[in-house]
Amino acid sequence: MHAFSEYLAAVAGAESLDALDAIAEDAANSDELTNAEYEAVYAAALSRAQDWAPAN
């Protein structure tokens, strides 16, 4: 499986904010992703994290 797909699957399956942070950090350091792919992984992680954020 392509690394990009694996990162997106990991984001979708993450069960905590710490897990999302670790996935995003790993993606940032990956030599297998293009900048656009990393940005998409980061955006997906951010969107998922916002789903868990408490409403103010």
Secondary structure, 3 states (H helix, E strand, C coil): CCHHHHHHHHHHHCCCHHHHHHHHHHHHCCCCCCHHHHHHHHHHHHHHHHHHCCCC
